[in-house]
Amino acid sequence: QAEPLPGLNESDTSVLAALQNLSAQTLVFVVPQEIIRKFVRAVNAVEEGKVVHEYRPITSPAPGFVTERVSTVGVQQPRFLINVENYHRYDSLVTLVALLDTDALAAFYQRFYPLLEEAHAEMGLKKGNFHTVLVRAIDHLLAAPVIEQPLELVQPKVFYQYADEEVEALPSTHKLL
């Protein structure tokens, strides 16, 4: 019989232990404070097409984002290409997720679902239950277009933007993928 769930405010230790049981490698990626709340917040953001930059549930991959300047003679605004090494920044995380035992992951989700639902309710959003939001977030990610050709970037200010207006108009989550 499963141990009773801790309260949401005291859940980090239990969640970390359960994640370690799934794979010790998960602890490399998980931000160890407020795990349930950060995850719920991130899922709600993804369902809306947004990427969480503050209070992320996982660490940002290293190294940082790298671009290559494209030779643009006579063009006012310099253009850049995404360095191909950037595509490998998430390899270890994707490999970890692909190797997780799906039955164990489902059991983890069922065990901690009451806390996920509690954290979702705290947000006060009228989107239905957490599971419904999670399914919509997954559907949203699966709907991202697959773009094969290299994409040019511009840097009008501090941050890069896609030079192609159609790509730049995509939701942040699709652009990240």
C-alpha positions as CSV (number, residue, x, y, z in Angstrom):
1,Q,0.0,0.0,0.0
2,A,1.3,3.4,-1.0
3,E,2.5,5.8,1.6
4,P,0.1,8.7,2.2
5,L,0.9,11.8,0.1
6,P,2.5,14.7,1.8
7,G,1.0,18.1,1.6
8,L,1.7,20.2,-1.5
9,N,4.1,22.5,0.4
10,E,6.1,19.4,1.7
11,S,6.0,17.3,-1.5
12,D,9.4,18.0,-3.0
13,T,11.3,15.3,-1.1
14,S,8.7,12.7,-2.1
15,V,8.6,13.8,-5.7
16,L,12.4,13.8,-5.9
17,A,12.5,10.3,-4.5
18,A,9.9,9.0,-6.9
19,L,11.7,10.7,-9.8
20,Q,14.9,9.0,-8.8
21,N,13.1,5.7,-8.8
22,L,12.0,6.4,-12.4
23,S,15.6,7.2,-13.3
24,A,18.4,8.7,-11.3
25,Q,19.2,10.8,-14.3
26,T,16.0,12.8,-13.9
27,L,17.5,14.6,-10.9
28,V,20.1,16.2,-13.2
29,F,17.3,18.1,-15.0
30,V,14.7,18.9,-12.3
31,V,14.8,22.1,-10.4
32,P,14.3,20.7,-6.8
33,Q,12.1,23.4,-5.3
34,E,8.3,23.6,-5.8
35,I,8.4,20.8,-8.3
36,I,4.7,20.2,-8.6
37,R,3.7,23.8,-8.8
38,K,6.4,24.6,-11.4
39,F,5.4,21.6,-13.5
40,V,1.7,22.6,-13.4
41,R,2.6,26.2,-14.3
42,A,4.7,25.0,-17.2
43,V,2.0,22.7,-18.5
44,N,-0.6,25.5,-18.3
45,A,1.8,27.8,-20.2
46,V,2.5,25.2,-22.9
47,E,-1.3,24.6,-23.4
48,E,-1.4,28.4,-24.2
49,G,1.5,28.2,-26.6
50,K,3.9,29.9,-24.2
51,V,7.3,28.9,-22.8
52,V,8.0,29.4,-19.1
53,H,11.2,31.4,-18.6
54,E,10.9,32.1,-14.9
55,Y,10.3,29.4,-12.3
56,R,11.0,26.5,-14.8
57,P,10.5,23.0,-13.6
58,I,13.7,21.8,-15.5
59,T,17.1,23.4,-15.9
60,S,18.0,25.1,-19.2
61,P,20.3,23.0,-21.3
62,A,24.0,23.9,-21.6
63,P,25.7,25.3,-23.4
64,G,23.9,28.5,-24.3
65,F,22.2,29.3,-27.6
66,V,24.7,29.8,-30.4
67,T,24.2,31.4,-33.8
68,E,26.4,31.9,-36.9
69,R,26.4,35.2,-38.8
70,V,25.4,34.9,-42.5
71,S,27.3,37.0,-45.0
72,T,24.8,39.6,-46.0
73,V,26.4,42.1,-48.3
74,G,24.2,45.2,-48.8
75,V,21.5,44.1,-46.3
76,Q,20.7,46.6,-43.5
77,Q,20.0,44.1,-40.8
78,P,22.5,41.2,-40.3
79,R,21.1,37.7,-40.5
80,F,22.1,34.6,-38.5
81,L,21.6,30.9,-38.7
82,I,21.1,28.7,-35.7
83,N,24.3,26.7,-35.1
84,V,23.6,23.0,-35.6
85,E,25.0,22.2,-32.2
86,N,22.0,23.9,-30.6
87,Y,19.9,21.0,-31.8
88,H,21.9,18.7,-29.6
89,R,21.3,20.7,-26.4
90,Y,18.2,18.7,-25.5
91,D,19.5,15.3,-26.6
92,S,20.2,13.9,-23.1
93,L,16.8,15.1,-21.8
94,V,15.0,13.6,-24.9
95,T,16.9,10.3,-24.5
96,L,16.0,10.2,-20.8
97,V,12.3,10.7,-21.5
98,A,12.3,8.1,-24.3
99,L,13.9,5.5,-22.0
100,L,11.5,6.0,-19.1
101,D,9.3,3.0,-18.3
102,T,5.9,4.2,-19.4
103,D,4.0,2.1,-16.8
104,A,6.2,3.5,-14.0
105,L,5.7,7.0,-15.4
106,A,1.9,6.4,-15.4
107,A,2.0,5.2,-11.8
108,F,4.0,8.3,-10.8
109,Y,1.4,10.5,-12.5
110,Q,-1.5,8.7,-10.8
111,R,0.2,8.8,-7.4
112,F,0.9,12.5,-7.5
113,Y,-2.2,13.5,-9.5
114,P,-4.0,14.9,-6.4
115,L,-1.1,17.3,-5.8
116,L,-1.0,18.2,-9.5
117,E,-4.8,18.9,-9.3
118,E,-4.3,21.0,-6.1
119,A,-1.6,23.1,-7.6
120,H,-3.7,23.6,-10.7
121,A,-6.7,24.7,-8.6
122,E,-4.4,27.2,-6.8
123,M,-3.9,28.9,-10.1
124,G,-7.6,29.8,-10.3
125,L,-7.9,29.2,-14.0
126,K,-11.1,28.1,-15.6
127,K,-9.6,25.5,-17.9
128,G,-11.0,22.2,-16.5
129,N,-9.0,19.8,-14.5
130,F,-5.3,19.4,-14.8
131,H,-5.5,16.2,-16.8
132,T,-7.5,18.0,-19.5
133,V,-5.0,20.8,-19.6
134,L,-2.1,18.3,-19.9
135,V,-3.7,16.5,-22.8
136,R,-4.4,19.8,-24.6
137,A,-0.7,20.8,-23.9
138,I,0.5,17.5,-25.5
139,D,-1.9,18.0,-28.5
140,H,-0.5,21.6,-28.9
141,L,3.1,20.3,-29.0
142,L,2.2,17.5,-31.4
143,A,0.7,20.2,-33.8
144,A,4.0,22.0,-34.1
145,P,5.1,22.2,-37.8
146,V,8.3,20.3,-38.8
147,I,10.6,22.7,-40.6
148,E,13.5,21.0,-42.3
149,Q,15.4,23.9,-43.9
150,P,17.8,26.1,-41.9
151,L,16.0,29.1,-40.5
152,E,17.4,32.6,-40.6
153,L,17.3,34.8,-37.6
154,V,17.5,38.6,-37.2
155,Q,18.4,40.5,-34.1
156,P,16.4,43.7,-34.0
157,K,17.2,44.3,-30.3
158,V,18.6,42.0,-27.7
159,F,16.8,38.8,-28.6
160,Y,16.8,37.0,-31.9
161,Q,13.7,36.6,-34.0
162,Y,13.0,34.4,-37.0
163,A,13.4,36.3,-40.3
164,D,10.5,34.4,-41.8
165,E,7.4,36.3,-40.5
166,E,5.2,33.1,-40.6
167,V,7.7,31.2,-38.4
168,E,8.0,34.2,-36.1
169,A,4.2,34.3,-35.7
170,L,4.1,30.7,-34.4
171,P,3.5,30.2,-30.7
172,S,6.6,30.3,-28.6
173,T,6.4,26.5,-27.9
174,H,6.4,25.7,-31.6
175,K,9.3,28.0,-32.2
176,L,11.2,26.3,-29.4
177,L,10.6,22.9,-31.0
